[in-house]
Amino acid sequence: MFKFFKNVAREMKKVSWPKGQELWKYTVTVILTVTFVAVFFAIVDLGISQVLELIAQE
């Protein structure tokens, strides 16, 4: 168990962590992408709901 955590710590030191400006760009990109996908699927869901409502009324 201790060997595992020692290896994890060693590998974490090798990681190239993003700088502040780079991190900010990545964060904004993720937030915009998640927002776009959420809006897209909300619109698709609304459209499917409307179509199913029309079919059920007939």
PDB file with one MODEL, atoms N, CA, C and O in Angstrom:
MODEL        1
ATOM      1  N   MET A   1       0.835  -1.192   0.000  1.00  0.00           N
ATOM      2  CA  MET A   1       0.000   0.000   0.000  1.00  0.00           C
ATOM      3  C   MET A   1       0.878   1.254   0.000  1.00  0.00           C
ATOM      4  O   MET A   1       0.625   2.187  -0.762  1.00  0.00           O
ATOM      5  N   PHE A   2       1.896   1.279   0.840  1.00  0.00           N
ATOM      6  CA  PHE A   2       2.782   2.442   0.900  1.00  0.00           C
ATOM      7  C   PHE A   2       3.566   2.596  -0.395  1.00  0.00           C
ATOM      8  O   PHE A   2       3.846   3.712  -0.833  1.00  0.00           O
ATOM      9  N   LYS A   3       3.918   1.473  -0.999  1.00  0.00           N
ATOM     10  CA  LYS A   3       4.655   1.514  -2.268  1.00  0.00           C
ATOM     11  C   LYS A   3       3.778   2.170  -3.349  1.00  0.00           C
ATOM     12  O   LYS A   3       4.261   2.963  -4.157  1.00  0.00           O
ATOM     13  N   PHE A   4       2.504   1.830  -3.347  1.00  0.00           N
ATOM     14  CA  PHE A   4       1.580   2.406  -4.320  1.00  0.00           C
ATOM     15  C   PHE A   4       1.534   3.930  -4.186  1.00  0.00           C
ATOM     16  O   PHE A   4       1.669   4.643  -5.181  1.00  0.00           O
ATOM     17  N   PHE A   5       1.345   4.429  -2.966  1.00  0.00           N
ATOM     18  CA  PHE A   5       1.258   5.874  -2.766  1.00  0.00           C
ATOM     19  C   PHE A   5       2.587   6.567  -3.050  1.00  0.00           C
ATOM     20  O   PHE A   5       2.609   7.710  -3.504  1.00  0.00           O
ATOM     21  N   LYS A   6       3.681   5.883  -2.786  1.00  0.00           N
ATOM     22  CA  LYS A   6       4.997   6.434  -3.111  1.00  0.00           C
ATOM     23  C   LYS A   6       5.131   6.576  -4.624  1.00  0.00           C
ATOM     24  O   LYS A   6       5.642   7.582  -5.117  1.00  0.00           O
ATOM     25  N   ASN A   7       4.671   5.565  -5.356  1.00  0.00           N
ATOM     26  CA  ASN A   7       4.723   5.634  -6.826  1.00  0.00           C
ATOM     27  C   ASN A   7       3.781   6.715  -7.361  1.00  0.00           C
ATOM     28  O   ASN A   7       4.107   7.405  -8.326  1.00  0.00           O
ATOM     29  N   VAL A   8       2.626   6.857  -6.737  1.00  0.00           N
ATOM     30  CA  VAL A   8       1.690   7.912  -7.151  1.00  0.00           C
ATOM     31  C   VAL A   8       2.331   9.280  -6.966  1.00  0.00           C
ATOM     32  O   VAL A   8       2.249  10.129  -7.853  1.00  0.00           O
ATOM     33  N   ALA A   9       2.966   9.500  -5.820  1.00  0.00           N
ATOM     34  CA  ALA A   9       3.616  10.782  -5.545  1.00  0.00           C
ATOM     35  C   ALA A   9       4.728  11.042  -6.556  1.00  0.00           C
ATOM     36  O   ALA A   9       4.896  12.171  -7.017  1.00  0.00           O
ATOM     37  N   ARG A  10       5.479  10.014  -6.900  1.00  0.00           N
ATOM     38  CA  ARG A  10       6.570  10.168  -7.872  1.00  0.00           C
ATOM     39  C   ARG A  10       6.011  10.538  -9.242  1.00  0.00           C
ATOM     40  O   ARG A  10       6.559  11.409  -9.917  1.00  0.00           O
ATOM     41  N   GLU A  11       4.932   9.888  -9.658  1.00  0.00           N
ATOM     42  CA  GLU A  11       4.332  10.185 -10.958  1.00  0.00           C
ATOM     43  C   GLU A  11       3.706  11.578 -10.991  1.00  0.00           C
ATOM     44  O   GLU A  11       3.757  12.255 -12.018  1.00  0.00           O
ATOM     45  N   MET A  12       3.120  12.008  -9.884  1.00  0.00           N
ATOM     46  CA  MET A  12       2.495  13.337  -9.828  1.00  0.00           C
ATOM     47  C   MET A  12       3.539  14.439  -9.994  1.00  0.00           C
ATOM     48  O   MET A  12       3.228  15.515 -10.507  1.00  0.00           O
ATOM     49  N   LYS A  13       4.761  14.182  -9.569  1.00  0.00           N
ATOM     50  CA  LYS A  13       5.832  15.175  -9.756  1.00  0.00           C
ATOM     51  C   LYS A  13       6.210  15.321 -11.221  1.00  0.00           C
ATOM     52  O   LYS A  13       6.738  16.357 -11.626  1.00  0.00           O
ATOM     53  N   LYS A  14       5.943  14.289 -12.021  1.00  0.00           N
ATOM     54  CA  LYS A  14       6.272  14.320 -13.442  1.00  0.00           C
ATOM     55  C   LYS A  14       5.208  15.040 -14.271  1.00  0.00           C
ATOM     56  O   LYS A  14       5.454  15.398 -15.422  1.00  0.00           O
ATOM     57  N   VAL A  15       4.041  15.249 -13.693  1.00  0.00           N
ATOM     58  CA  VAL A  15       2.924  15.851 -14.426  1.00  0.00           C
ATOM     59  C   VAL A  15       3.248  17.302 -14.774  1.00  0.00           C
ATOM     60  O   VAL A  15       3.792  18.048 -13.960  1.00  0.00           O
ATOM     61  N   SER A  16       2.903  17.677 -15.993  1.00  0.00           N
ATOM     62  CA  SER A  16       3.075  19.061 -16.428  1.00  0.00           C
ATOM     63  C   SER A  16       1.770  19.800 -16.169  1.00  0.00           C
ATOM     64  O   SER A  16       0.824  19.683 -16.948  1.00  0.00           O
ATOM     65  N   TRP A  17       1.714  20.564 -15.073  1.00  0.00           N
ATOM     66  CA  TRP A  17       0.500  21.255 -14.686  1.00  0.00           C
ATOM     67  C   TRP A  17       0.363  22.543 -15.490  1.00  0.00           C
ATOM     68  O   TRP A  17       1.360  23.225 -15.728  1.00  0.00           O
ATOM     69  N   PRO A  18      -0.868  22.892 -15.919  1.00  0.00           N
ATOM     70  CA  PRO A  18      -1.067  24.121 -16.699  1.00  0.00           C
ATOM     71  C   PRO A  18      -0.851  25.370 -15.841  1.00  0.00           C
ATOM     72  O   PRO A  18      -1.096  25.374 -14.635  1.00  0.00           O
ATOM     73  N   LYS A  19      -0.392  26.415 -16.499  1.00  0.00           N
ATOM     74  CA  LYS A  19      -0.212  27.702 -15.822  1.00  0.00           C
ATOM     75  C   LYS A  19      -1.569  28.404 -15.710  1.00  0.00           C
ATOM     76  O   LYS A  19      -2.568  27.924 -16.247  1.00  0.00           O
ATOM     77  N   GLY A  20      -1.597  29.522 -15.023  1.00  0.00           N
ATOM     78  CA  GLY A  20      -2.851  30.223 -14.754  1.00  0.00           C
ATOM     79  C   GLY A  20      -3.648  30.580 -15.988  1.00  0.00           C
ATOM     80  O   GLY A  20      -4.843  30.290 -16.060  1.00  0.00           O
ATOM     81  N   GLN A  21      -3.006  31.206 -16.962  1.00  0.00           N
ATOM     82  CA  GLN A  21      -3.702  31.638 -18.187  1.00  0.00           C
ATOM     83  C   GLN A  21      -4.210  30.430 -18.968  1.00  0.00           C
ATOM     84  O   GLN A  21      -5.330  30.444 -19.477  1.00  0.00           O
ATOM     85  N   GLU A  22      -3.398  29.398 -19.062  1.00  0.00           N
ATOM     86  CA  GLU A  22      -3.771  28.183 -19.772  1.00  0.00           C
ATOM     87  C   GLU A  22      -4.948  27.488 -19.060  1.00  0.00           C
ATOM     88  O   GLU A  22      -5.879  27.008 -19.707  1.00  0.00           O
ATOM     89  N   LEU A  23      -4.889  27.445 -17.746  1.00  0.00           N
ATOM     90  CA  LEU A  23      -5.953  26.846 -16.958  1.00  0.00           C
ATOM     91  C   LEU A  23      -7.263  27.606 -17.152  1.00  0.00           C
ATOM     92  O   LEU A  23      -8.328  26.997 -17.259  1.00  0.00           O
ATOM     93  N   TRP A  24      -7.186  28.927 -17.198  1.00  0.00           N
ATOM     94  CA  TRP A  24      -8.369  29.757 -17.408  1.00  0.00           C
ATOM     95  C   TRP A  24      -9.001  29.451 -18.768  1.00  0.00           C
ATOM     96  O   TRP A  24     -10.222  29.329 -18.866  1.00  0.00           O
ATOM     97  N   LYS A  25      -8.188  29.326 -19.809  1.00  0.00           N
ATOM     98  CA  LYS A  25      -8.700  29.011 -21.150  1.00  0.00           C
ATOM     99  C   LYS A  25      -9.389  27.658 -21.160  1.00  0.00           C
ATOM    100  O   LYS A  25     -10.466  27.512 -21.740  1.00  0.00           O
ATOM    101  N   TYR A  26      -8.778  26.668 -20.524  1.00  0.00           N
ATOM    102  CA  TYR A  26      -9.368  25.333 -20.463  1.00  0.00           C
ATOM    103  C   TYR A  26     -10.694  25.358 -19.705  1.00  0.00           C
ATOM    104  O   TYR A  26     -11.659  24.707 -20.107  1.00  0.00           O
ATOM    105  N   THR A  27     -10.734  26.107 -18.616  1.00  0.00           N
ATOM    106  CA  THR A  27     -11.947  26.193 -17.810  1.00  0.00           C
ATOM    107  C   THR A  27     -13.085  26.815 -18.605  1.00  0.00           C
ATOM    108  O   THR A  27     -14.203  26.300 -18.596  1.00  0.00           O
ATOM    109  N   VAL A  28     -12.810  27.913 -19.287  1.00  0.00           N
ATOM    110  CA  VAL A  28     -13.828  28.583 -20.099  1.00  0.00           C
ATOM    111  C   VAL A  28     -14.299  27.658 -21.223  1.00  0.00           C
ATOM    112  O   VAL A  28     -15.494  27.589 -21.510  1.00  0.00           O
ATOM    113  N   THR A  29     -13.373  26.955 -21.854  1.00  0.00           N
ATOM    114  CA  THR A  29     -13.729  26.027 -22.927  1.00  0.00           C
ATOM    115  C   THR A  29     -14.658  24.932 -22.415  1.00  0.00           C
ATOM    116  O   THR A  29     -15.648  24.605 -23.070  1.00  0.00           O
ATOM    117  N   VAL A  30     -14.353  24.372 -21.269  1.00  0.00           N
ATOM    118  CA  VAL A  30     -15.192  23.308 -20.702  1.00  0.00           C
ATOM    119  C   VAL A  30     -16.570  23.843 -20.351  1.00  0.00           C
ATOM    120  O   VAL A  30     -17.574  23.198 -20.654  1.00  0.00           O
ATOM    121  N   ILE A  31     -16.638  25.006 -19.720  1.00  0.00           N
ATOM    122  CA  ILE A  31     -17.929  25.575 -19.327  1.00  0.00           C
ATOM    123  C   ILE A  31     -18.777  25.881 -20.556  1.00  0.00           C
ATOM    124  O   ILE A  31     -19.972  25.585 -20.569  1.00  0.00           O
ATOM    125  N   LEU A  32     -18.176  26.467 -21.585  1.00  0.00           N
ATOM    126  CA  LEU A  32     -18.925  26.770 -22.811  1.00  0.00           C
ATOM    127  C   LEU A  32     -19.403  25.495 -23.506  1.00  0.00           C
ATOM    128  O   LEU A  32     -20.533  25.438 -23.992  1.00  0.00           O
ATOM    129  N   THR A  33     -18.560  24.488 -23.552  1.00  0.00           N
ATOM    130  CA  THR A  33     -18.936  23.227 -24.187  1.00  0.00           C
ATOM    131  C   THR A  33     -20.078  22.556 -23.438  1.00  0.00           C
ATOM    132  O   THR A  33     -21.033  22.086 -24.057  1.00  0.00           O
ATOM    133  N   VAL A  34     -19.991  22.506 -22.126  1.00  0.00           N
ATOM    134  CA  VAL A  34     -21.057  21.895 -21.321  1.00  0.00           C
ATOM    135  C   VAL A  34     -22.361  22.670 -21.493  1.00  0.00           C
ATOM    136  O   VAL A  34     -23.430  22.070 -21.608  1.00  0.00           O
ATOM    137  N   THR A  35     -22.276  23.984 -21.510  1.00  0.00           N
ATOM    138  CA  THR A  35     -23.474  24.805 -21.696  1.00  0.00           C
ATOM    139  C   THR A  35     -24.098  24.554 -23.064  1.00  0.00           C
ATOM    140  O   THR A  35     -25.314  24.392 -23.170  1.00  0.00           O
ATOM    141  N   PHE A  36     -23.278  24.519 -24.106  1.00  0.00           N
ATOM    142  CA  PHE A  36     -23.774  24.270 -25.458  1.00  0.00           C
ATOM    143  C   PHE A  36     -24.460  22.916 -25.544  1.00  0.00           C
ATOM    144  O   PHE A  36     -25.555  22.810 -26.098  1.00  0.00           O
ATOM    145  N   VAL A  37     -23.831  21.882 -25.003  1.00  0.00           N
ATOM    146  CA  VAL A  37     -24.403  20.535 -25.058  1.00  0.00           C
ATOM    147  C   VAL A  37     -25.712  20.477 -24.258  1.00  0.00           C
ATOM    148  O   VAL A  37     -26.674  19.845 -24.694  1.00  0.00           O
ATOM    149  N   ALA A  38     -25.752  21.125 -23.109  1.00  0.00           N
ATOM    150  CA  ALA A  38     -26.974  21.136 -22.296  1.00  0.00           C
ATOM    151  C   ALA A  38     -28.115  21.819 -23.039  1.00  0.00           C
ATOM    152  O   ALA A  38     -29.236  21.312 -23.053  1.00  0.00           O
ATOM    153  N   VAL A  39     -27.840  22.962 -23.656  1.00  0.00           N
ATOM    154  CA  VAL A  39     -28.875  23.686 -24.408  1.00  0.00           C
ATOM    155  C   VAL A  39     -29.310  22.858 -25.612  1.00  0.00           C
ATOM    156  O   VAL A  39     -30.502  22.767 -25.904  1.00  0.00           O
ATOM    157  N   PHE A  40     -28.364  22.264 -26.302  1.00  0.00           N
ATOM    158  CA  PHE A  40     -28.676  21.436 -27.466  1.00  0.00           C
ATOM    159  C   PHE A  40     -29.629  20.300 -27.092  1.00  0.00           C
ATOM    160  O   PHE A  40     -30.647  20.093 -27.753  1.00  0.00           O
ATOM    161  N   PHE A  41     -29.295  19.571 -26.034  1.00  0.00           N
ATOM    162  CA  PHE A  41     -30.137  18.447 -25.647  1.00  0.00           C
ATOM    163  C   PHE A  41     -31.476  18.911 -25.066  1.00  0.00           C
ATOM    164  O   PHE A  41     -32.472  18.198 -25.189  1.00  0.00           O
ATOM    165  N   ALA A  42     -31.519  20.067 -24.447  1.00  0.00           N
ATOM    166  CA  ALA A  42     -32.792  20.604 -23.969  1.00  0.00           C
ATOM    167  C   ALA A  42     -33.707  20.908 -25.147  1.00  0.00           C
ATOM    168  O   ALA A  42     -34.904  20.622 -25.095  1.00  0.00           O
ATOM    169  N   ILE A  43     -33.155  21.483 -26.206  1.00  0.00           N
ATOM    170  CA  ILE A  43     -33.942  21.784 -27.404  1.00  0.00           C
ATOM    171  C   ILE A  43     -34.406  20.500 -28.080  1.00  0.00           C
ATOM    172  O   ILE A  43     -35.560  20.398 -28.495  1.00  0.00           O
ATOM    173  N   VAL A  44     -33.516  19.522 -28.191  1.00  0.00           N
ATOM    174  CA  VAL A  44     -33.885  18.233 -28.789  1.00  0.00           C
ATOM    175  C   VAL A  44     -34.989  17.573 -27.955  1.00  0.00           C
ATOM    176  O   VAL A  44     -35.955  17.047 -28.507  1.00  0.00           O
ATOM    177  N   ASP A  45     -34.843  17.601 -26.635  1.00  0.00           N
ATOM    178  CA  ASP A  45     -35.851  17.014 -25.748  1.00  0.00           C
ATOM    179  C   ASP A  45     -37.190  17.714 -25.915  1.00  0.00           C
ATOM    180  O   ASP A  45     -38.231  17.061 -25.977  1.00  0.00           O
ATOM    181  N   LEU A  46     -37.167  19.019 -25.987  1.00  0.00           N
ATOM    182  CA  LEU A  46     -38.397  19.782 -26.184  1.00  0.00           C
ATOM    183  C   LEU A  46     -39.045  19.413 -27.517  1.00  0.00           C
ATOM    184  O   LEU A  46     -40.260  19.234 -27.592  1.00  0.00           O
ATOM    185  N   GLY A  47     -38.247  19.303 -28.548  1.00  0.00           N
ATOM    186  CA  GLY A  47     -38.769  18.933 -29.867  1.00  0.00           C
ATOM    187  C   GLY A  47     -39.390  17.545 -29.869  1.00  0.00           C
ATOM    188  O   GLY A  47     -40.478  17.350 -30.411  1.00  0.00           O
ATOM    189  N   ILE A  48     -38.708  16.585 -29.268  1.00  0.00           N
ATOM    190  CA  ILE A  48     -39.250  15.222 -29.209  1.00  0.00           C
ATOM    191  C   ILE A  48     -40.535  15.198 -28.386  1.00  0.00           C
ATOM    192  O   ILE A  48     -41.492  14.511 -28.742  1.00  0.00           O
ATOM    193  N   SER A  49     -40.552  15.941 -27.296  1.00  0.00           N
ATOM    194  CA  SER A  49     -41.768  16.008 -26.461  1.00  0.00           C
ATOM    195  C   SER A  49     -42.939  16.574 -27.251  1.00  0.00           C
ATOM    196  O   SER A  49     -44.059  16.073 -27.149  1.00  0.00           O
ATOM    197  N   GLN A  50     -42.687  17.608 -28.030  1.00  0.00           N
ATOM    198  CA  GLN A  50     -43.748  18.217 -28.834  1.00  0.00           C
ATOM    199  C   GLN A  50     -44.262  17.240 -29.891  1.00  0.00           C
ATOM    200  O   GLN A  50     -45.469  17.142 -30.115  1.00  0.00           O
ATOM    201  N   VAL A  51     -43.358  16.527 -30.533  1.00  0.00           N
ATOM    202  CA  VAL A  51     -43.762  15.549 -31.553  1.00  0.00           C
ATOM    203  C   VAL A  51     -44.586  14.443 -30.914  1.00  0.00           C
ATOM    204  O   VAL A  51     -45.613  14.045 -31.465  1.00  0.00           O
ATOM    205  N   LEU A  52     -44.164  13.947 -29.781  1.00  0.00           N
ATOM    206  CA  LEU A  52     -44.915  12.887 -29.110  1.00  0.00           C
ATOM    207  C   LEU A  52     -46.279  13.383 -28.640  1.00  0.00           C
ATOM    208  O   LEU A  52     -47.251  12.628 -28.664  1.00  0.00           O
ATOM    209  N   GLU A  53     -46.362  14.625 -28.220  1.00  0.00           N
ATOM    210  CA  GLU A  53     -47.641  15.212 -27.826  1.00  0.00           C
ATOM    211  C   GLU A  53     -48.583  15.292 -29.014  1.00  0.00           C
ATOM    212  O   GLU A  53     -49.769  14.984 -28.891  1.00  0.00           O
ATOM    213  N   LEU A  54     -48.066  15.704 -30.159  1.00  0.00           N
ATOM    214  CA  LEU A  54     -48.893  15.763 -31.365  1.00  0.00           C
ATOM    215  C   LEU A  54     -49.390  14.374 -31.761  1.00  0.00           C
ATOM    216  O   LEU A  54     -50.547  14.211 -32.149  1.00  0.00           O
ATOM    217  N   ILE A  55     -48.523  13.388 -31.662  1.00  0.00           N
ATOM    218  CA  ILE A  55     -48.920  12.014 -32.015  1.00  0.00           C
ATOM    219  C   ILE A  55     -49.981  11.504 -31.035  1.00  0.00           C
ATOM    220  O   ILE A  55     -50.930  10.834 -31.445  1.00  0.00           O
ATOM    221  N   ALA A  56     -49.831  11.809 -29.771  1.00  0.00           N
ATOM    222  CA  ALA A  56     -50.770  11.315 -28.756  1.00  0.00           C
ATOM    223  C   ALA A  56     -52.144  11.978 -28.898  1.00  0.00           C
ATOM    224  O   ALA A  56     -53.152  11.370 -28.538  1.00  0.00           O
ATOM    225  N   GLN A  57     -52.205  13.196 -29.406  1.00  0.00           N
ATOM    226  CA  GLN A  57     -53.473  13.892 -29.559  1.00  0.00           C
ATOM    227  C   GLN A  57     -54.297  13.342 -30.715  1.00  0.00           C
ATOM    228  O   GLN A  57     -55.520  13.484 -30.719  1.00  0.00           O
ATOM    229  N   GLU A  58     -53.677  12.742 -31.657  1.00  0.00           N
ATOM    230  CA  GLU A  58     -54.399  12.259 -32.856  1.00  0.00           C
ATOM    231  C   GLU A  58     -55.113  10.975 -32.607  1.00  0.00           C
ATOM    232  O   GLU A  58     -55.761  10.443 -33.509  1.00  0.00           O
TER     233      GLU A  58
ENDMDL
END
